[in-house]
Amino acid sequence: MQTVLLSNTEHDRKRFDCGVDALNNYLKVIANQQSKRDNTRTFVLECEADHSQIVGFYTLTMATIDLGALPNKLQTKHRHSTSAGLIARLAVDKHFKGQGVGEWLLVDALKKLLSASDTVGFPLVVVDAKAGVEAFYQKYGFTAFADEPNKLFMTIADIRESFK
Ligand SMILES: CC(C)(COP(=O)(O)OP(=O)(O)OC[C@H]1O[C@@H](n2cnc3c(N)ncnc32)[C@H](O)[C@@H]1OP(=O)(O)O)[C@@H](O)C(=O)NCCC(=O)NCCS
């Protein structure tokens, strides 16, 4: 299995339904525009039987770090850093939920961000979780920011360690 960049012509974005309208609409209307402008990159996992069908997707970009919301030790360690990799969106089509696809997509996204950090250097990965989905990310090592329980982070050092 591998993710590919979302394509306007090859992927049937209208068919995708993760049960959250905001995420469906993002994929249908916004994801390609944002990618064309180099603001984000959206990767999709295609259905093996029909490559136009999107099983799941995630969107990556960068975010600024809110240093004050990090634990003291990390504030000191990263006080000269301003950027984090951001998993801005991640969703699985209803028909494929509960089969490990969300986990696979998260791992794939983290591998891409870890690889990017080898070149440009940033200390954290941040996710904006929808309400009720925080536990999904916590399961894989993310910690909620003190001031925003829906926003979680994981250090690149911990991500690197988890892939050893
Ligand atoms: C959240 C989502 C990505 C999970 O995808 P999935 O393919 O169903 O998840 P997986 O089958 O890979 O589950 C992996 C593990 O996470 C757990 N999990 C799944 N959804 C969860 C949730 N909402 N909260 C907590 N844990 C969750 C599963 O129980 C499983 O744990 P287990 O291995 O101990 O059984 C998917 O339900 C989804 O797209 N939801 C709608 C969109 C959304 O809310 N996206 C998140 C935006 S930040």
The ligand as an SDF file (V2000), in Angstrom:
LIG
                    3D

 48 50  0  0  0  0  0  0  0  0999 V2000
  -10.7220    8.7240   13.2180 C   0  0  0  0  0  0  0  0  0  0  0  0
  -10.5380    7.8430   11.9740 C   0  0  0  0  0  0  0  0  0  0  0  0
   -9.4700    8.4720   11.0920 C   0  0  0  0  0  0  0  0  0  0  0  0
  -10.0990    6.4440   12.4100 C   0  0  0  0  0  0  0  0  0  0  0  0
   -9.9080    5.6470   11.2570 O   0  0  0  0  0  0  0  0  0  0  0  0
  -10.1510    4.0610   11.2630 P   0  0  0  0  0  0  0  0  0  0  0  0
   -9.6120    3.5220   10.0000 O   0  0  0  0  0  0  0  0  0  0  0  0
  -11.5550    3.7790   11.5720 O   0  0  0  0  0  0  0  0  0  0  0  0
   -9.2550    3.6560   12.5000 O   0  0  0  0  0  0  0  0  0  0  0  0
   -8.4190    2.2900   12.6780 P   0  0  0  0  0  0  0  0  0  0  0  0
   -9.2510    1.1440   12.2410 O   0  0  0  0  0  0  0  0  0  0  0  0
   -7.0880    2.4580   12.0240 O   0  0  0  0  0  0  0  0  0  0  0  0
   -8.2470    2.2740   14.2510 O   0  0  0  0  0  0  0  0  0  0  0  0
   -6.9960    2.2160   14.8490 C   0  0  0  0  0  0  0  0  0  0  0  0
   -7.2060    2.2680   16.3440 C   0  0  0  0  0  0  0  0  0  0  0  0
   -7.7500    3.5410   16.7060 O   0  0  0  0  0  0  0  0  0  0  0  0
   -8.9460    3.3670   17.4460 C   0  0  0  0  0  0  0  0  0  0  0  0
   -9.8790    4.4330   17.0570 N   0  0  0  0  0  0  0  0  0  0  0  0
  -10.5030    4.6040   15.8760 C   0  0  0  0  0  0  0  0  0  0  0  0
  -11.2620    5.7130   15.9040 N   0  0  0  0  0  0  0  0  0  0  0  0
  -11.1220    6.2450   17.1370 C   0  0  0  0  0  0  0  0  0  0  0  0
  -11.6680    7.3910   17.7820 C   0  0  0  0  0  0  0  0  0  0  0  0
  -12.5170    8.2200   17.1750 N   0  0  0  0  0  0  0  0  0  0  0  0
  -11.2920    7.6260   19.0660 N   0  0  0  0  0  0  0  0  0  0  0  0
  -10.4270    6.8000   19.6960 C   0  0  0  0  0  0  0  0  0  0  0  0
   -9.8830    5.6900   19.1410 N   0  0  0  0  0  0  0  0  0  0  0  0
  -10.2200    5.4310   17.8730 C   0  0  0  0  0  0  0  0  0  0  0  0
   -9.4790    1.9950   17.0350 C   0  0  0  0  0  0  0  0  0  0  0  0
  -10.3050    1.4420   18.0220 O   0  0  0  0  0  0  0  0  0  0  0  0
   -8.2010    1.2230   16.8620 C   0  0  0  0  0  0  0  0  0  0  0  0
   -7.7280    0.8050   18.1170 O   0  0  0  0  0  0  0  0  0  0  0  0
   -7.3710   -0.7570   18.3990 P   0  0  0  0  0  0  0  0  0  0  0  0
   -6.2560   -1.0760   17.4380 O   0  0  0  0  0  0  0  0  0  0  0  0
   -6.9470   -0.7550   19.8240 O   0  0  0  0  0  0  0  0  0  0  0  0
   -8.6170   -1.4890   18.1030 O   0  0  0  0  0  0  0  0  0  0  0  0
  -11.8610    7.6740   11.2020 C   0  0  0  0  0  0  0  0  0  0  0  0
  -12.8450    7.1810   12.0570 O   0  0  0  0  0  0  0  0  0  0  0  0
  -12.3950    8.9440   10.5520 C   0  0  0  0  0  0  0  0  0  0  0  0
  -12.0470    9.2300    9.4300 O   0  0  0  0  0  0  0  0  0  0  0  0
  -13.2870    9.6550   11.2380 N   0  0  0  0  0  0  0  0  0  0  0  0
  -13.9750   10.7930   10.6680 C   0  0  0  0  0  0  0  0  0  0  0  0
  -13.0400   11.8930   10.3580 C   0  0  0  0  0  0  0  0  0  0  0  0
  -12.2900   12.3600   11.5510 C   0  0  0  0  0  0  0  0  0  0  0  0
  -12.8560   12.5980   12.6040 O   0  0  0  0  0  0  0  0  0  0  0  0
  -10.9760   12.4740   11.3560 N   0  0  0  0  0  0  0  0  0  0  0  0
  -10.0740   12.9440   12.3440 C   0  0  0  0  0  0  0  0  0  0  0  0
   -9.9170   14.3760   12.0940 C   0  0  0  0  0  0  0  0  0  0  0  0
   -8.6920   15.0170   13.0680 S   0  0  0  0  0  0  0  0  0  0  0  0
  1  2  1  0
  2  3  1  0
  2  4  1  0
  2 36  1  0
  4  5  1  0
  5  6  1  0
  6  7  2  0
  6  8  1  0
  6  9  1  0
  9 10  1  0
 10 11  2  0
 10 12  1  0
 10 13  1  0
 13 14  1  0
 14 15  1  0
 15 16  1  0
 15 30  1  0
 16 17  1  0
 17 18  1  0
 17 28  1  0
 18 19  1  0
 18 27  1  0
 19 20  2  0
 20 21  1  0
 21 22  1  0
 21 27  2  0
 22 23  1  0
 22 24  2  0
 24 25  1  0
 25 26  2  0
 26 27  1  0
 28 29  1  0
 28 30  1  0
 30 31  1  0
 31 32  1  0
 32 33  2  0
 32 34  1  0
 32 35  1  0
 36 37  1  0
 36 38  1  0
 38 39  2  0
 38 40  1  0
 40 41  1  0
 41 42  1  0
 42 43  1  0
 43 44  2  0
 43 45  1  0
 45 46  1  0
 46 47  1  0
 47 48  1  0
M  END
$$$$
